[in-house]
Amino acid sequence: MTQHQEDDVTPHTPATPAAIPAAPAPSGLSRRGLLLGSAAAVLAAAPLTAGAARAATAAVAGRTPKVLVIGLDGTMLNRIKDSGAANLNALMAGGLTAAGSLYANPMAGTSSGPGWSTVATGVWPDKHNVRDNNFTAPAFAAYPDFLTRAETARPALNTYVVASWAPIADIIYSGRVDTRVATPSAEYDAGTTSRAVARLRDTDPDAVFVQLDNVDHAGHSSGSASQAYLEAIRGVDAQVGQILAAVRGRTGYAQEDWLVMVTADHGHTPTGGHGGSTWEERQTFVIANGSAFPAGSVRYDVRMVDIAPTALAHLGIAVDPAWGLDGSPVPSLVPDAFDALRPQLTGRVDETGIPAGVLGFTHTPPSGWSVDNSAMGTGGVTEWRGWSFTTDEFWTKAQRDQSRELNVRARNVFAVADSDEWADKTFKGSYDSTLVSPEYPVAGLATVPVSFTTYYQQEGAQTAQVLAVWDGGAPVQVKSYTAETNGRQTLNLAVPAGASRLRLRFRYTGSNNWYWVLDNVRVGQS
């Protein structure tokens, strides 16, 4: 990763961090290799508020909202659990835990530039345009970081960034942030921690982003399966404990409503390294601890793009739909009908690349939905014979590096028609399957919005049609796809005179072509 320059952004607030004595690295050791002796003891860290209060947002009335986001570079959730990290486990026990996954090339590599840009902006790399660590042409003017949005909406807010990896402070977060600090390399995470502690203890920040780096160094040098990686997690956990202790020790803490979120920019391979498309490299997570999050809760529909809008909403700043964010405030997320299928997902049948223990597909639709396979060919791979309901882990492990990793906007369980994977076993006929929705009431409406998340890859003569059926009549095509599409779609359908019911049909046809993903179908709301 790119080396940074020492504190090259001058804060425009009078207060500056206390001087941090340099801790020189041993000869020949990189800044990522500086192990943190000062953080060896794990501090006791209770959740920031009592568990019983987490589900009762009314309890925070009159308290000042504050946000702390901690980024742990290259850290994997499963290894946090393996390490016995006391402070991170306390945050999980007292709030929300959500494992998540990333994109891969050609959207972006699983590296720090795209990862931290995604966390900061609340959009995926195909919008913020950071594809690697070179920051060749970032679209931060169109999609600024959440602290810049906070400063734009409420300039009186006190915002602060401190990072061991310099591009976070120097490039990703803008000059609108009150203070940005790229920690000198000699100080590394010890300096980042000390500066964060001083800022939280001695000043009155409203929103803080802190990035710690050493776990990523351990991943590069020893691999995520190593004891050294676990030790690095324990070290960074102690530093998280110091930062949380500074929050809890604030004079006005009882009058403050702190939201603490912890995340990572990417994972690591067991033997070391990242940037590629393996499941291990694509790992990330969100831990959220605050008044809106029930203690010990676990969700599968939360993504790293939700951190920025969740922070803004907690600060009382409304998220404008015109911003085009991919994320949403986590408390506002509503599971869809497909998500209810997670308990009945099963393991592989014909697929060989998916590990036997991964549960991730079913052909049984949710209540009210159906699949019409009357024109479907026979044979083929069982898992993908007609529309299937699956997860990112199961589907992407079926075959890497065929752009399935770009399906970042679907959440939890989604529907997929995949003629490419279906054709990997002997078949007859062609792929022709239709996903059929429940009926929706539309009586008295002139128009009705139909929205859904879609990811479509075009090849050859395949077709993808959205059809409307009014009051049980003949299907009418209202949308078709002929080019790659990845995002939220909204169709405003004119309701025929006298119509009272609408049913949707999503028909995909192909023959060893690509695929079509659908998720979060909503009628009457966006």
C-alpha positions as CSV (number, residue, x, y, z in Angstrom):
1,M,0.0,0.0,0.0
2,T,1.1,3.6,-0.6
3,Q,3.1,5.2,2.1
4,H,1.6,8.4,3.5
5,Q,3.0,11.8,4.3
6,E,3.0,13.1,7.8
7,D,0.0,15.2,8.9
8,D,-0.3,17.1,5.7
9,V,-3.8,18.5,6.2
10,T,-4.1,21.4,8.5
11,P,-7.2,21.4,10.7
12,H,-9.3,24.5,10.7
13,T,-10.3,24.1,14.4
14,P,-8.1,25.6,17.1
15,A,-7.5,22.3,18.9
16,T,-4.9,19.9,17.6
17,P,-4.0,16.4,18.8
18,A,-1.4,16.2,21.6
19,A,2.1,15.3,20.4
20,I,2.6,11.6,20.2
21,P,6.1,10.4,20.8
22,A,7.4,8.4,17.9
23,A,7.9,4.7,18.4
24,P,10.6,3.7,15.8
25,A,10.1,0.3,14.1
26,P,13.0,-2.2,14.4
27,S,15.4,-2.0,11.4
28,G,13.9,-3.4,8.2
29,L,10.3,-3.6,9.5
30,S,7.6,-1.8,7.5
31,R,5.0,0.4,9.1
32,R,2.6,-2.5,8.9
33,G,5.0,-4.6,10.8
34,L,5.2,-2.5,13.9
35,L,3.7,-4.7,16.6
36,L,2.1,-2.7,19.4
37,G,3.6,-3.5,22.7
38,S,1.7,-0.7,24.4
39,A,-1.6,-2.4,23.5
40,A,-0.7,-5.9,24.8
41,A,-3.2,-5.9,27.7
42,V,-6.8,-6.3,26.6
43,L,-9.0,-3.7,28.4
44,A,-12.3,-4.7,29.9
45,A,-15.0,-3.1,27.7
46,A,-18.7,-3.4,28.5
47,P,-21.2,-2.4,25.8
48,L,-21.5,1.4,25.5
49,T,-25.1,1.3,26.8
50,A,-27.1,-1.2,28.7
51,G,-28.5,-4.0,26.6
52,A,-32.1,-3.4,27.7
53,A,-32.0,0.1,26.3
54,R,-30.9,-0.9,22.8
55,A,-34.4,-1.7,21.6
56,A,-35.9,1.4,23.0
57,T,-35.0,4.5,21.0
58,A,-37.2,6.7,23.1
59,A,-34.7,6.3,25.9
60,V,-32.2,8.5,24.1
61,A,-34.5,11.5,23.8
62,G,-32.6,14.7,24.6
63,R,-29.2,13.1,24.3
64,T,-26.7,14.4,21.8
65,P,-26.0,11.9,18.9
66,K,-22.4,11.0,18.3
67,V,-20.8,8.6,15.8
68,L,-17.6,6.6,16.0
69,V,-16.6,4.4,13.0
70,I,-13.6,2.1,13.5
71,G,-12.0,0.5,10.5
72,L,-9.9,-2.6,11.0
73,D,-7.9,-3.2,7.9
74,G,-7.9,-6.7,6.5
75,T,-9.7,-8.2,9.5
76,M,-12.0,-11.2,9.2
77,L,-15.1,-11.7,11.4
78,N,-14.6,-15.4,11.9
79,R,-11.0,-14.8,13.1
80,I,-12.2,-12.1,15.5
81,K,-14.4,-14.8,17.0
82,D,-11.5,-17.3,17.1
83,S,-9.2,-14.8,18.7
84,G,-11.4,-14.2,21.8
85,A,-11.1,-10.4,21.3
86,A,-12.8,-9.1,24.4
87,N,-13.7,-5.6,23.3
88,L,-15.0,-6.5,19.9
89,N,-16.9,-9.4,21.3
90,A,-18.5,-7.1,23.9
91,L,-19.6,-4.8,21.1
92,M,-21.2,-7.7,19.2
93,A,-22.9,-9.0,22.4
94,G,-24.3,-5.6,23.0
95,G,-25.4,-4.8,19.5
96,L,-25.7,-6.0,15.9
97,T,-23.3,-8.3,14.0
98,A,-23.6,-8.7,10.2
99,A,-21.1,-10.7,8.1
100,G,-20.8,-9.3,4.6
101,S,-19.1,-9.9,1.3
102,L,-17.4,-7.7,-1.4
103,Y,-17.2,-7.4,-5.1
104,A,-14.2,-8.6,-7.2
105,N,-12.8,-7.5,-10.5
106,P,-13.8,-6.2,-13.0
107,M,-15.8,-4.0,-10.6
108,A,-12.8,-3.5,-8.3
109,G,-10.1,-5.5,-6.6
110,T,-10.5,-6.6,-2.9
111,S,-8.0,-3.9,-1.8
112,S,-8.0,-1.0,0.6
113,G,-8.7,1.8,-1.9
114,P,-12.0,0.4,-3.0
115,G,-12.9,-0.9,0.4
116,W,-12.5,2.2,2.4
117,S,-14.0,4.3,-0.3
118,T,-17.1,2.2,-0.2
119,V,-17.4,2.5,3.6
120,A,-16.9,6.3,3.4
121,T,-19.2,7.0,0.5
122,G,-22.1,4.5,0.9
123,V,-21.8,3.4,-2.7
124,W,-20.2,0.5,-4.5
125,P,-17.0,0.9,-6.7
126,D,-19.0,1.2,-10.0
127,K,-20.2,4.6,-8.6
128,H,-17.3,6.0,-6.6
129,N,-14.9,4.7,-9.3
130,V,-12.0,3.6,-7.0
131,R,-10.9,0.3,-8.5
132,D,-7.6,-0.2,-6.8
133,N,-5.1,1.7,-4.7
134,N,-4.1,4.2,-7.4
135,F,-7.2,6.4,-7.1
136,T,-6.8,7.2,-10.8
137,A,-10.2,9.0,-11.3
138,P,-12.3,8.8,-8.1
139,A,-15.8,10.2,-8.3
140,F,-15.8,11.8,-4.9
141,A,-17.3,15.0,-6.1
142,A,-20.5,13.1,-7.0
143,Y,-20.2,10.7,-4.1
144,P,-18.4,12.4,-1.2
145,D,-17.6,10.7,2.1
146,F,-20.2,10.8,4.9
147,L,-18.3,13.3,7.0
148,T,-18.2,15.7,4.1
149,R,-22.0,15.2,3.7
150,A,-22.4,15.8,7.5
151,E,-20.3,19.0,7.3
152,T,-22.3,20.2,4.3
153,A,-25.6,19.7,6.1
154,R,-24.5,21.0,9.5
155,P,-21.2,22.9,9.3
156,A,-21.1,23.3,13.1
157,L,-20.5,19.6,13.6
158,N,-17.0,18.6,14.8
159,T,-15.6,15.9,12.5
160,Y,-12.3,14.0,12.7
161,V,-10.4,11.3,10.7
162,V,-7.2,9.6,11.8
163,A,-5.7,6.7,9.8
164,S,-2.6,4.6,9.7
165,W,-3.0,4.2,5.9
166,A,-2.5,7.7,4.6
167,P,-4.8,7.7,1.5
168,I,-7.8,7.5,3.8
169,A,-7.1,10.9,5.4
170,D,-5.3,12.4,2.3
171,I,-7.7,11.3,-0.5
172,I,-10.9,9.6,0.5
173,Y,-12.1,12.1,3.1
174,S,-12.3,15.6,1.8
175,G,-11.0,18.9,3.1
176,R,-14.5,19.7,4.4
177,V,-13.7,17.4,7.3
178,D,-12.5,19.5,10.3
179,T,-9.4,17.5,11.0
180,R,-7.7,14.8,8.9
181,V,-4.6,13.1,10.3
182,A,-2.4,10.6,8.4
183,T,-0.4,9.1,11.3
184,P,3.3,9.2,10.8
185,S,4.7,5.8,9.8
186,A,7.0,5.6,12.8
187,E,4.0,5.8,15.1
188,Y,1.7,3.4,13.1
189,D,-1.4,2.1,15.0
190,A,0.0,3.1,18.4
191,G,0.0,6.8,17.2
192,T,-3.4,6.4,15.5
193,T,-4.9,5.0,18.8
194,S,-3.3,7.7,21.0
195,R,-4.5,10.5,18.7
196,A,-8.0,9.0,18.6
197,V,-8.1,8.7,22.4
198,A,-6.9,12.3,22.9
199,R,-9.5,13.6,20.4
200,L,-12.3,11.7,22.1
201,R,-11.2,12.4,25.6
202,D,-10.1,16.1,25.4
203,T,-12.4,17.6,22.7
204,D,-16.0,17.4,21.7
205,P,-16.2,15.5,18.4
206,D,-19.5,14.6,16.8
207,A,-18.3,12.1,14.2
208,V,-15.0,10.3,14.1
209,F,-13.4,7.8,11.7
210,V,-10.4,5.7,12.9
211,Q,-8.5,3.2,10.8
212,L,-6.1,0.7,12.3
213,D,-3.7,-1.3,10.1
214,N,-1.7,-4.0,11.8
215,V,-4.1,-6.9,11.2
216,D,-3.6,-6.4,7.5
217,H,0.2,-6.5,7.9
218,A,-0.2,-9.9,9.7
219,G,-2.4,-11.2,7.0
220,H,0.2,-10.3,4.3
221,S,3.2,-11.6,6.2
222,S,1.6,-14.8,7.8
223,G,-1.9,-15.4,6.4
224,S,-5.3,-15.3,8.0
225,A,-5.0,-18.9,9.3
226,S,-1.9,-18.1,11.3
227,Q,-1.3,-17.5,15.0
228,A,0.3,-14.2,14.1
229,Y,-3.0,-13.0,12.6
230,L,-4.9,-13.9,15.8
231,E,-2.3,-12.1,17.8
232,A,-2.6,-9.0,15.6
233,I,-6.4,-9.1,16.2
234,R,-5.9,-9.3,19.9
235,G,-3.5,-6.3,19.7
236,V,-6.0,-4.2,17.7
237,D,-8.8,-5.3,20.0
238,A,-6.8,-3.8,22.9
239,Q,-6.5,-0.5,21.0
240,V,-10.3,-0.6,20.3
241,G,-10.7,-1.0,24.1
242,Q,-8.6,2.2,24.7
243,I,-10.7,4.1,22.2
244,L,-14.0,2.9,23.7
245,A,-12.7,3.7,27.2
246,A,-12.1,7.3,26.0
247,V,-15.7,7.5,24.9
248,R,-17.1,6.1,28.1
249,G,-14.8,8.4,30.2
250,R,-16.1,11.5,28.6
251,T,-17.5,14.1,31.1
252,G,-20.7,14.4,29.1
253,Y,-21.1,10.7,28.3
254,A,-24.4,10.3,30.1
255,Q,-25.9,13.0,28.0
256,E,-24.6,11.5,24.7
257,D,-26.1,8.9,22.4
258,W,-23.1,7.1,20.9
259,L,-23.3,4.9,17.8
260,V,-20.2,2.8,17.4
261,M,-19.6,0.9,14.1
262,V,-16.7,-1.4,13.3
263,T,-15.9,-2.8,9.8
264,A,-13.2,-4.0,7.5
265,D,-12.2,-3.2,3.9
266,H,-11.4,-6.7,2.8
267,G,-10.4,-10.1,4.0
268,H,-7.3,-12.3,3.5
269,T,-6.4,-15.7,2.1
270,P,-5.4,-18.3,4.7
271,T,-1.8,-18.1,3.4
272,G,-1.7,-14.4,3.0
273,G,-2.7,-11.7,0.6
274,H,-5.8,-10.1,-0.9
275,G,-7.0,-8.4,-4.1
276,G,-8.5,-11.5,-5.8
277,S,-11.9,-13.1,-5.9
278,T,-11.8,-15.9,-3.3
279,W,-14.5,-16.0,-0.7
280,E,-11.9,-15.3,2.0
281,E,-10.6,-12.2,0.3
282,R,-14.1,-10.9,-0.2
283,Q,-15.0,-11.0,3.5
284,T,-16.1,-7.9,5.5
285,F,-18.5,-7.3,8.3
286,V,-20.5,-4.6,10.2
287,I,-20.7,-4.4,14.0
288,A,-23.1,-1.8,15.2
289,N,-23.5,-0.9,18.8
290,G,-26.0,1.8,19.8
291,S,-29.5,2.6,21.0
292,A,-31.1,1.4,17.7
293,F,-29.6,-2.1,17.8
294,P,-30.8,-4.9,20.0
295,A,-28.2,-6.7,22.0
296,G,-26.9,-9.9,20.4
297,S,-28.8,-9.3,17.1
298,V,-27.6,-10.9,13.9
299,R,-28.6,-9.8,10.3
300,Y,-27.8,-11.1,6.8
301,D,-29.1,-8.1,4.9
302,V,-26.6,-5.5,6.1
303,R,-23.8,-4.4,3.8
304,M,-20.7,-2.1,4.3
305,V,-22.5,0.5,2.1
306,D,-25.0,1.0,5.0
307,I,-22.4,2.4,7.4
308,A,-22.3,5.9,5.8
309,P,-26.1,6.4,5.7
310,T,-26.5,4.9,9.2
311,A,-24.1,7.4,10.6
312,L,-25.8,10.3,8.9
313,A,-29.2,9.2,10.0
314,H,-28.0,8.8,13.6
315,L,-26.7,12.4,13.5
316,G,-30.1,13.5,12.4
317,I,-29.2,14.2,8.7
318,A,-31.8,12.9,6.3
319,V,-30.4,10.8,3.4
320,D,-31.5,12.4,0.2
321,P,-32.6,9.9,-2.5
322,A,-31.0,12.2,-5.1
323,W,-27.6,11.2,-3.6
324,G,-27.9,7.8,-5.2
325,L,-26.5,5.9,-2.3
326,D,-26.5,2.1,-2.5
327,G,-26.7,1.9,1.3
328,S,-29.5,2.6,3.7
329,P,-29.7,3.4,7.4
330,V,-29.7,-0.1,9.0
331,P,-32.8,0.5,11.2
332,S,-34.8,1.3,8.0
333,L,-34.0,-2.0,6.2
334,V,-37.0,-4.2,5.8
335,P,-36.5,-7.9,4.9
336,D,-38.3,-9.0,1.7
337,A,-40.2,-12.3,1.0
338,F,-37.1,-14.1,-0.3
339,D,-35.2,-13.5,2.9
340,A,-37.7,-15.6,4.8
341,L,-36.4,-18.6,2.9
342,R,-33.0,-18.7,4.7
343,P,-34.0,-21.3,7.2
344,Q,-35.0,-23.8,4.5
345,L,-31.9,-23.4,2.3
346,T,-30.1,-26.7,1.6
347,G,-26.6,-27.8,0.5
348,R,-25.3,-28.7,-2.9
349,V,-26.6,-31.5,-5.1
350,D,-24.7,-31.5,-8.4
351,E,-22.3,-28.6,-7.9
352,T,-18.8,-29.7,-7.0
353,G,-17.1,-26.3,-6.3
354,I,-19.4,-25.4,-3.4
355,P,-18.2,-27.0,-0.1
356,A,-20.6,-29.6,1.3
357,G,-21.3,-27.6,4.4
358,V,-22.5,-24.5,2.7
359,L,-26.3,-24.2,2.8
360,G,-27.5,-21.8,0.1
361,F,-30.3,-22.8,-2.3
362,T,-33.9,-23.9,-2.6
363,H,-36.4,-24.1,-5.4
364,T,-39.3,-23.6,-3.1
365,P,-40.6,-20.0,-3.5
366,P,-41.9,-17.9,-0.6
367,S,-45.6,-17.8,0.2
368,G,-47.6,-16.3,-2.6
369,W,-44.8,-16.7,-5.1
370,S,-44.5,-19.5,-7.7
371,V,-42.1,-20.6,-10.5
372,D,-43.5,-21.7,-13.8
373,N,-41.2,-24.3,-15.4
374,S,-43.7,-25.6,-17.9
375,A,-41.4,-24.6,-20.8
376,M,-38.1,-25.5,-19.0
377,G,-35.7,-28.0,-20.5
378,T,-34.8,-31.2,-18.7
379,G,-31.6,-32.3,-17.0
380,G,-28.9,-29.8,-16.3
381,V,-27.5,-28.9,-12.9
382,T,-30.2,-29.5,-10.2
383,E,-29.4,-26.3,-8.2
384,W,-30.1,-24.0,-11.2
385,R,-33.0,-25.9,-12.9
386,G,-35.4,-22.9,-13.2
387,W,-35.5,-19.9,-10.9
388,S,-33.6,-20.7,-7.7
389,F,-33.4,-18.8,-4.4
390,T,-29.8,-18.6,-3.1
391,T,-27.2,-16.5,-1.3
392,D,-24.0,-14.7,-2.4
393,E,-21.7,-17.3,-0.9
394,F,-23.5,-20.3,-2.5
395,W,-23.9,-18.7,-5.9
396,T,-20.4,-17.2,-6.3
397,K,-18.8,-20.4,-5.1
398,A,-20.5,-22.3,-7.9
399,Q,-18.0,-20.6,-10.3
400,R,-15.6,-17.8,-9.5
401,D,-14.6,-15.0,-11.9
402,Q,-17.6,-15.0,-14.1
403,S,-18.8,-11.7,-12.6
404,R,-21.2,-13.2,-10.2
405,E,-19.2,-11.3,-7.5
406,L,-20.6,-8.1,-9.0
407,N,-24.1,-8.9,-7.6
408,V,-23.4,-6.5,-4.7
409,R,-26.8,-4.9,-4.5
410,A,-28.8,-8.0,-3.7
411,R,-29.1,-8.7,0.0
412,N,-29.5,-11.9,2.0
413,V,-31.5,-14.4,-0.1
414,F,-32.2,-13.5,-3.8
415,A,-33.7,-15.2,-6.8
416,V,-31.5,-16.1,-9.8
417,A,-32.0,-17.7,-13.2
418,D,-28.6,-19.0,-14.3
419,S,-28.6,-20.8,-17.7
420,D,-24.7,-20.9,-17.6
421,E,-24.4,-23.0,-14.5
422,W,-27.5,-25.1,-15.4
423,A,-25.8,-26.1,-18.7
424,D,-22.8,-27.6,-16.9
425,K,-24.5,-31.0,-16.8
426,T,-26.2,-32.8,-19.7
427,F,-29.5,-31.3,-20.6
428,K,-32.2,-31.2,-23.3
429,G,-34.1,-28.2,-24.5
430,S,-33.5,-24.7,-23.4
431,Y,-33.7,-22.7,-20.3
432,D,-37.1,-21.1,-20.0
433,S,-38.4,-20.3,-16.5
434,T,-40.8,-17.7,-15.1
435,L,-40.8,-16.3,-11.6
436,V,-44.4,-15.3,-10.7
437,S,-45.3,-12.8,-7.9
438,P,-48.4,-12.7,-5.7
439,E,-51.3,-10.5,-6.8
440,Y,-51.2,-6.9,-5.6
441,P,-54.3,-4.7,-5.1
442,V,-54.3,-1.7,-7.5
443,A,-58.0,-0.7,-7.5
444,G,-58.5,3.0,-7.8
445,L,-54.9,3.8,-8.8
446,A,-53.9,5.6,-12.0
447,T,-50.3,4.4,-11.8
448,V,-48.4,2.0,-9.6
449,P,-44.7,1.9,-9.0
450,V,-43.0,-1.5,-9.3
451,S,-39.4,-1.6,-8.0
452,F,-36.8,-4.3,-7.7
453,T,-33.1,-4.8,-7.4
454,T,-31.6,-6.5,-10.5
455,Y,-28.3,-7.8,-11.8
456,Y,-28.4,-9.0,-15.4
457,Q,-25.6,-10.2,-17.7
458,Q,-26.4,-10.4,-21.4
459,E,-25.1,-12.9,-23.8
460,G,-26.3,-14.2,-27.2
461,A,-30.0,-14.8,-27.7
462,Q,-31.1,-15.0,-24.1
463,T,-34.1,-12.8,-23.0
464,A,-35.3,-11.3,-19.8
465,Q,-38.8,-9.9,-19.6
466,V,-40.9,-8.2,-16.9
467,L,-44.6,-8.9,-17.7
468,A,-47.7,-7.4,-16.0
469,V,-50.9,-9.5,-15.6
470,W,-53.9,-7.3,-14.9
471,D,-56.9,-9.1,-13.3
472,G,-55.7,-12.5,-14.6
473,G,-55.5,-11.4,-18.3
474,A,-52.8,-12.0,-20.9
475,P,-49.3,-11.0,-19.8
476,V,-48.1,-7.6,-21.1
477,Q,-44.4,-6.9,-21.4
478,V,-43.4,-3.8,-19.4
479,K,-39.6,-4.1,-19.5
480,S,-37.0,-6.2,-21.2
481,Y,-33.2,-6.3,-20.8
482,T,-30.6,-6.5,-23.5
483,A,-27.5,-5.1,-21.8
484,E,-25.8,-5.5,-18.4
485,T,-27.8,-3.9,-15.7
486,N,-26.8,-3.7,-12.0
487,G,-29.0,-1.6,-9.7
488,R,-32.4,-0.6,-8.4
489,Q,-35.1,-0.4,-11.0
490,T,-38.4,1.4,-10.8
491,L,-41.2,1.0,-13.3
492,N,-44.2,3.3,-13.0
493,L,-47.0,1.3,-14.6
494,A,-50.2,2.8,-15.9
495,V,-53.1,0.9,-14.4
496,P,-55.7,-0.1,-17.0
497,A,-59.2,1.4,-16.4
498,G,-61.1,-0.8,-14.0
499,A,-58.2,-3.1,-13.1
500,S,-58.1,-4.1,-9.5
501,R,-55.2,-6.7,-9.3
502,L,-51.6,-6.9,-10.6
503,R,-49.4,-9.9,-10.9
504,L,-45.8,-9.8,-12.1
505,R,-44.0,-12.4,-14.2
506,F,-40.2,-12.4,-14.6
507,R,-39.4,-14.7,-17.6
508,Y,-35.8,-15.6,-18.5
509,T,-34.8,-17.7,-21.5
510,G,-31.4,-18.8,-22.7
511,S,-29.2,-21.7,-23.7
512,N,-25.9,-21.9,-21.8
513,N,-25.8,-18.0,-21.7
514,W,-25.5,-15.9,-18.5
515,Y,-27.9,-15.1,-15.7
516,W,-30.5,-12.8,-14.2
517,V,-30.8,-11.8,-10.5
518,L,-33.9,-10.4,-8.8
519,D,-34.3,-9.2,-5.2
520,N,-36.4,-6.9,-3.0
521,V,-39.5,-6.7,-5.3
522,R,-41.9,-4.0,-4.1
523,V,-45.2,-2.9,-5.6
524,G,-46.7,0.4,-4.5
525,Q,-43.4,1.6,-2.9
526,S,-39.8,2.2,-4.1
